[in-house]
């Protein structure tokens, strides 16, 4: 089969390609003037096909080119479990989610509006990020404890979390696929000259910068983001790739439980109107166990998982041992990644070492000669 059709062969010549349902009549299909050459050295067929134009009967004649069908010529490739070729072909942005946040782009800095819970969440997530990063710093400046650290805020929105991290002294890059969100964030940071120097906003998706920023950041933050992405596993792989060895990944998200459906969607969106309807999709919620199962094969070790609870009446968040609703996670990228070595390379290395030892030891050299 070739492209859903059969390659017709007769008397040493290929007559054409027959699609499903096509008849074998010569009048019903284009006749290809071609020849087949068989090579004894490798099992392959070389097909030379003559030229192509459409005639008055809409029959196609092919222009001359060569195709080689080769088999049994395979290359072995070895890929480490958490190192994958950088690729921007896999999209992590859900266009339906972009439309939702585009409609709310002008409301990011309204502390009493739809993003009020995110403003309040800073009371937990900013110290969570700061304190865990300080564990990796032997010394820090008073007032600017994160000075010298490079942080990537993925899905930064209007900059609600980006700005507090910048005020702690970090150099922060905030990215978001919604142009209007970035315009709002840039406008707001312009009122503070200090933040204007420490924060860089870009209207793009993570996959668009992963090649240029590989192992660049000391920390990556994805707060209230992973429940909105199109491809969670690819998104987390990209997060790992832009992290330095020993770097930290911070995530806040919603657990996938019956309680999160009842309170996070039915109550928060449909009854109380705490967040706009359609903001969340329960199927995209991620449990801590699922999150860890994706992170670990990518070289990220989960250090902390802590539950967070929001009180809609007081408007405040507090930490909890219960992770059935919202939770925060901190993972660290391995500093030394032990890659599995293919057996043939091990054998090659051992052979070279034996040869080196043989020449270093005259007695061994004589034994190898025998």
C-alpha positions in Angstrom: 0.0 0.0 0.0 1.2 3.5 -0.7 -0.9 6.5 0.3 -4.0 4.4 0.6 -3.5 2.9 -2.9 -1.6 0.0 -4.6 1.6 0.4 -6.6 0.8 -1.4 -9.9 3.8 -3.3 -11.4 3.9 -5.2 -14.7 6.7 -6.5 -16.8 9.5 -4.7 -15.0 7.5 -1.4 -15.2 5.4 0.5 -12.6 2.1 1.4 -14.2 0.7 3.7 -11.5 -0.9 4.2 -8.1 -4.4 2.9 -7.6 -6.4 4.6 -4.8 -9.1 2.8 -2.9 -12.1 2.2 -5.1 -10.2 2.9 -8.4 -10.5 0.4 -11.2 -7.5 -1.1 -12.8 -8.5 -0.1 -16.4 -5.7 1.7 -18.3 -8.2 4.3 -19.4 -9.1 5.2 -15.8 -5.7 5.9 -14.4 -2.6 7.7 -15.6 0.1 5.6 -17.1 3.6 6.2 -15.6 6.6 5.6 -17.9 9.0 4.3 -15.3 11.7 1.7 -14.7 12.7 -0.2 -11.6 16.3 -0.9 -10.7 17.3 -3.5 -8.0 20.5 -3.1 -6.1 22.2 -6.3 -4.7 24.2 -4.4 -2.2 21.2 -3.1 -0.3 17.6 -4.2 -0.5 16.2 -1.2 -2.4 14.1 -0.2 -5.4 14.9 2.9 -7.4 12.0 4.1 -9.4 12.4 6.6 -12.3 9.2 8.3 -13.2 8.6 10.5 -16.3 7.0 14.0 -16.3 3.8 15.5 -15.2 1.2 17.8 -16.6 -2.5 17.7 -16.9 -3.9 17.0 -20.3 -7.4 17.8 -21.6 -8.8 14.7 -19.9 -7.4 15.9 -16.6 -4.9 13.0 -16.6 -1.6 13.7 -14.9 1.7 12.8 -16.4 4.6 13.0 -14.0 7.8 15.0 -14.4 11.0 13.1 -14.1 12.3 12.5 -10.7 13.8 9.6 -8.7 12.5 7.9 -5.6 14.4 5.3 -3.7 12.5 2.9 -1.4 15.0 1.4 1.0 14.6 -1.1 3.7 16.8 -2.9 6.2 18.9 0.4 6.5 18.0 1.4 10.0 19.7 3.7 12.4 19.7 3.1 16.1 18.9 6.2 18.1 19.2 6.6 21.8 17.2 9.1 23.8 17.4 9.8 27.4 14.1 9.8 29.2 14.1 13.5 30.2 16.1 15.0 27.4 14.1 15.4 24.2 15.0 17.3 21.1 13.8 20.9 21.3 10.8 21.4 19.2 8.4 24.3 18.7 6.0 22.2 16.6 4.0 21.0 19.7 1.5 23.7 20.7 0.6 24.0 24.3 -1.8 26.9 24.0 -5.5 26.3 23.9 -7.2 28.9 21.6 -10.5 28.6 23.5 -8.7 29.6 26.7 -7.0 32.5 24.9 -10.5 33.9 24.0 -11.7 33.6 27.6 -8.7 35.6 29.0 -8.7 38.1 26.1 -12.2 39.2 27.2 -10.9 39.9 30.7 -7.5 41.4 29.8 -8.5 44.9 31.1 -9.6 43.6 34.5 -6.3 42.2 35.9 -5.5 45.1 38.3 -9.1 45.4 39.7 -8.5 44.1 43.2 -12.3 43.8 43.7 -13.0 42.2 40.4 -12.9 38.8 38.8 -9.2 38.4 39.6 -9.6 39.3 43.3 -8.7 35.7 44.4 -5.4 35.9 42.5 -4.5 39.2 44.2 -5.2 37.6 47.5 -3.3 34.4 46.6 -0.1 36.5 46.5 -0.1 36.4 50.3 0.7 32.6 50.0 2.4 32.1 46.7 5.0 34.9 46.9 6.4 33.8 50.3 6.2 30.2 49.1 8.4 31.0 46.1 10.7 33.3 48.1 11.4 31.0 51.0 12.1 28.0 48.8 14.5 29.9 46.6 16.3 31.3 49.7 17.2 27.8 50.7 19.4 27.6 47.6 21.1 31.0 48.2 24.0 31.1 50.8 23.8 34.9 51.0 21.2 37.4 50.0 20.7 41.2 50.2 18.3 42.6 52.8 15.3 44.1 51.0 16.3 42.3 47.7 16.5 38.7 48.8 16.1 37.3 45.2 18.7 39.7 43.7 20.7 38.0 40.9 18.1 35.3 40.3 16.5 34.9 36.9 12.8 33.8 37.0 10.4 32.9 34.2 6.7 33.6 34.9 4.8 31.5 32.4 1.2 32.7 31.8 1.9 35.9 33.6 -1.4 37.5 32.6 -1.4 41.1 33.7 1.7 40.7 35.9 0.0 40.1 39.3 2.8 37.7 40.4 5.5 39.0 38.2 5.7 42.4 39.9 6.1 41.1 43.5 8.9 38.8 42.4 10.6 41.8 40.7 10.3 43.8 43.9 12.2 41.1 45.7 15.1 41.8 43.4 14.8 39.1 40.8 15.1 39.6 37.1 11.8 38.3 35.8 10.6 37.4 32.3 6.9 37.3 32.0 5.3 35.6 29.0 1.7 35.2 28.0 0.1 34.2 24.7 -2.6 36.9 25.0 -1.3 40.1 23.6 -3.7 42.3 25.5 -2.6 40.7 28.8 1.0 41.7 28.0 -0.1 45.3 27.1 -1.9 45.5 30.5 1.2 44.2 32.3 3.6 46.6 30.5 1.4 49.5 31.2 1.2 48.8 34.9 4.9 48.2 35.4 5.7 51.5 33.7 4.5 53.4 36.8 7.4 51.9 38.7 10.9 52.7 37.3 12.5 50.0 39.3 10.2 47.3 38.0 10.6 48.7 34.5 14.3 47.6 34.7 13.8 44.3 36.3 10.8 42.9 34.4 10.7 41.9 30.7 7.3 41.0 29.2 6.9 39.0 26.0 3.7 38.1 24.1 4.5 34.5 23.3 4.0 30.9 24.3 6.5 28.9 26.2 7.3 26.7 23.1 8.4 29.9 21.2 11.3 30.6 23.6 12.4 27.2 24.7 15.2 26.8 22.2 16.7 30.3 22.9 16.4 30.0 26.7 17.5 26.4 27.4 18.8 26.1 31.0 18.6 29.8 31.5 16.4 30.3 34.5 16.9 29.7 38.2 13.2 29.3 38.6 10.1 28.8 36.5 6.7 29.8 37.9 3.4 28.4 36.4 0.8 29.7 38.8 -2.9 28.9 37.9 -1.7 27.9 34.4 -1.4 24.2 33.9 -5.2 23.7 34.2 -5.5 25.8 31.0 -2.8 24.3 28.7 -3.6 22.1 25.7 -0.8 19.6 26.3 0.3 19.2 29.9 3.1 16.8 29.4 4.8 18.9 26.7 4.3 22.0 28.7 6.1 20.6 31.7 8.9 19.2 29.5 9.4 22.7 28.2 9.5 24.1 31.8 12.2 21.6 32.6 14.2 22.5 29.5 14.5 26.2 30.3 15.5 25.5 33.9 19.1 25.4 35.0 20.3 22.2 36.7 19.3 22.7 40.4 16.6 25.2 39.4 13.1 25.3 40.9 9.7 24.8 39.3 6.7 26.4 41.2 3.2 25.4 40.4 -0.2 26.3 41.8 -3.2 24.6 40.4 -6.5 22.8 41.2 -6.8 19.1 42.1 -9.0 16.8 40.1 -11.5 15.6 42.7 -15.3 15.6 43.1 -15.0 18.4 45.6 -13.1 20.6 43.2 -15.8 20.1 40.7 -18.5 21.0 43.2 -16.8 24.0 44.6 -14.4 25.1 41.9 -16.9 25.0 39.0 -20.5 24.6 40.2 -20.2 26.9 43.2 -17.5 29.4 42.1 -18.6 29.8 38.5 -22.3 29.0 38.3 -23.6 30.0 41.7 -21.4 32.5 43.5 -19.9 34.0 40.3 -16.5 34.3 42.0 -14.9 33.6 38.6 -16.6 33.9 35.2 -18.4 30.9 33.8 -16.3 28.7 31.5 -13.0 29.8 33.1 -12.2 26.2 34.1 -12.6 22.8 32.7 -12.7 20.0 35.3 -11.2 17.5 32.9 -8.0 19.6 32.8 -7.6 19.6 36.6 -4.5 17.8 37.7 -3.9 15.7 40.9 -0.6 16.0 42.8 0.0 12.3 42.0 -0.5 12.9 38.3 1.7 16.0 38.3 4.5 14.1 40.1 4.3 11.2 37.6 5.0 13.6 34.8 7.7 15.7 36.5 9.9 12.8 37.7 10.6 11.3 34.3 11.7 14.7 33.2 14.3 15.0 35.9 12.3 17.1 38.4 12.0 15.9 42.0 8.9 17.1 43.9 10.0 18.6 47.2 6.8 20.1 48.6 3.1 19.8 48.0 0.9 22.0 50.2 -2.9 22.5 50.2 -4.5 26.0 49.8 -8.0 27.0 50.8 -9.9 30.1 49.7 -12.6 31.7 51.9 -15.0 33.5 49.5 -16.6 35.4 52.4 -13.3 36.9 53.8 -11.5 36.9 50.4 -8.4 35.4 52.0 -6.3 32.2 51.3 -4.7 30.0 54.0 -2.5 26.9 53.9 -4.0 23.5 54.6 -3.0 19.9 54.8 -5.9 19.1 52.6 -5.0 19.2 48.9 -8.4 18.2 47.5 -9.0 21.7 46.1 -6.1 24.0 45.4 -2.5 23.2 46.1 1.0 24.5 45.5 4.0 22.3 44.4 7.7 22.9 44.4 10.0 20.7 42.3 13.8 20.9 41.7 15.6 19.9 38.6 18.4 17.4 39.1 21.9 18.8 39.0 23.6 15.6 37.8 21.5 13.6 35.4 22.7 10.0 35.0 21.9 9.1 31.4 21.7 5.5 30.5 24.6 4.6 28.2 23.9 2.3 25.2 25.6 -1.1 25.5 27.6 -0.8 22.3 29.2 2.4 23.6 30.1 0.7 26.9 31.7 -2.2 25.1 33.6 0.2 22.8 34.8 2.2 25.9 35.9 -1.0 27.7 37.8 -2.2 24.6 39.7 1.1 24.3 40.5 0.9 28.0 41.8 -2.6 27.6 44.0 -1.6 24.7 45.4 1.4 26.7 46.1 -1.0 29.7 47.8 -3.5 27.3 50.2 -0.9 25.9 50.9 0.3 29.5 51.7 -3.3 30.6 54.2 -5.2 28.4 53.0 -8.5 29.9 49.4 -7.9 29.0 50.4 -6.7 25.5 52.1 -10.1 24.9 49.0 -11.9 26.1 46.7 -10.0 23.7 49.1 -10.9 20.8 48.5 -14.6 21.5 
